[in-house]
Amino acid sequence: MVPRLLSARTIEGTTVENAEGKDIGEIKDIMIDLETGYVAYAVLSFGGFLGFGEKLFAIPLEAFQFNTIEDEEKLILDIDKERLENAPGFDKDHWPQNPDRTFISSVYTHYGYEPYWSKHEQV
């Protein structure tokens, strides 16, 4: 199998749509676990107007589907608005400082995924 690689710079700023094709935000950043080298989560910007009132959400990268079939690259996040609004989030001026595994685990649990470190520790 050939690995699919994509630069973090390419993902940052990418539009995120729900399964119905409605715009729900964009990727602001990618957080990497420096101990393991794995992507811990993507930071999705959602809501607000012109940057005011927007909320940021930590979302496991595997929750996204990459759509490169059309001319424009975008990510698909199959989640309803209510679940996203109730997700662990933070505002742009208060990013988690050194998020620990408890925070990251709560993020993965909210979206129904197993934390990345547990999958790699089993190998």
JOGIHU-V500657 format. One record per pair of residues at least 4 apart in sequence whose ideal C-beta (glycine too) atoms are under 6 Angstrom apart, sorted by sequence separation. I is the first residue (numbers start at 1). J is the second residue. D is the distance in whole Angstrom. If there is no record, write none. Layout:
BEGIN
[[I & J & D] [I & J & D]]
END
This chain:
BEGIN
[[6 & 10 & 5] [17 & 21 & 5] [18 & 22 & 5] [48 & 52 & 5] [59 & 63 & 5] [79 & 83 & 5] [90 & 94 & 5] [99 & 103 & 4] [101 & 105 & 6] [114 & 118 & 5] [117 & 121 & 6] [33 & 38 & 5] [48 & 53 & 4] [68 & 73 & 5] [79 & 84 & 5] [90 & 95 & 6] [99 & 104 & 6] [108 & 113 & 5] [114 & 119 & 6] [17 & 23 & 6] [18 & 24 & 5] [48 & 54 & 3] [32 & 39 & 6] [33 & 40 & 5] [47 & 54 & 5] [67 & 74 & 5] [96 & 103 & 6] [108 & 115 & 5] [16 & 24 & 5] [47 & 55 & 5] [16 & 25 & 5] [30 & 39 & 6] [31 & 40 & 5] [45 & 54 & 5] [46 & 55 & 6] [67 & 76 & 6] [31 & 41 & 5] [105 & 115 & 5] [15 & 26 & 5] [45 & 56 & 6] [64 & 75 & 4] [65 & 76 & 4] [30 & 42 & 6] [13 & 26 & 6] [14 & 27 & 5] [43 & 56 & 5] [44 & 57 & 5] [64 & 77 & 6] [29 & 43 & 4] [12 & 27 & 6] [27 & 42 & 5] [28 & 43 & 5] [44 & 59 & 5] [11 & 27 & 5] [28 & 45 & 5] [41 & 58 & 4] [42 & 59 & 5] [41 & 59 & 6] [88 & 106 & 5] [11 & 30 & 6] [25 & 44 & 5] [26 & 45 & 6] [41 & 60 & 6] [42 & 61 & 5] [88 & 107 & 5] [25 & 45 & 5] [25 & 46 & 4] [8 & 30 & 4] [24 & 46 & 6] [39 & 61 & 5] [87 & 110 & 5] [16 & 44 & 6] [57 & 87 & 5] [57 & 89 & 4] [56 & 89 & 6] [55 & 89 & 5] [56 & 90 & 5] [60 & 108 & 5] [63 & 111 & 5] [58 & 107 & 5] [60 & 111 & 6] [62 & 113 & 6] [60 & 113 & 5] [17 & 74 & 6] [15 & 74 & 5] [16 & 75 & 5] [17 & 76 & 6] [19 & 78 & 4] [14 & 75 & 5] [16 & 77 & 5] [40 & 104 & 6] [41 & 107 & 6] [38 & 116 & 5]]
END
